[in-house]
Amino acid sequence: MRSRRVDYTESTREALVDSALDLFTEHGYAGTSLDAIVRRARVTKGALYHHFSGKQALFEAAFDQVETAALERLTAAAVDGDGTAWDRAMEGIQEYVQVCLEPSYQRIVIHEAPVVMGWERWREAEEHFSYGLVRGAVEALVEAREIEPLPVEVTARILFGALSAGAETIASSADPKKAAAEVSRTIVAVMEGMRRRA
């Protein structure tokens, strides 16, 4: 049986990450102070330092939370969804575009993370969260003979790059919904170009 102390420790950590996520989304990394985070989470600074070494560690926890939620949504659509491998891939693209419209994903994952975490660490994290999903979808499409038998690794890398560029396009646009529709249409057209002809 779990102790109350364990529950309290977990709920404190959760409150800090949720608070940081909200504030980083609203004000960005530079515009968010640790004082504001602890005030919003209703905990002490000592509690914050018990769980995190500082602001960057807290940012990375918020980043992980946003990416984990996105990965769960994308897995539900592209891996566990109904239909053929092609149907699931198309559903995965639509779901990804929707994720890219979310303010927390745009601000934390796309705009802030490369600067706060450093480009190399950010790319590693992106690979950890997203690349495997893209590679798995490409593998499923090749195995199901839905697309030409292109090299899986190369194809997955190219599509991963296109999806990353699409996310940046959406997040940087003055009209994100219009950009999302254009990104979706373009990536589907690229995929259609790889499709096997009966």
Protein Blocks (a to p, Z undefined) as FASTA:
>chain_A
ZZfklmmmmmmmmmmmmmmmmmmmmnommlpcfklmmmmnopafklmmmmpgbjklmmmm
mmmmmmmmmmmmmmmmmmmmgcjfklmmmmmmmmmmmmmmpmklmmmmmmmmmmmnopkl
mmmmmmmmmmmmmmmmmmmmmmnomaccddfklmmmmmmmmmmmmmmmmmmpmblmlmmm
mmmmmmmmmmmmmpccZZ
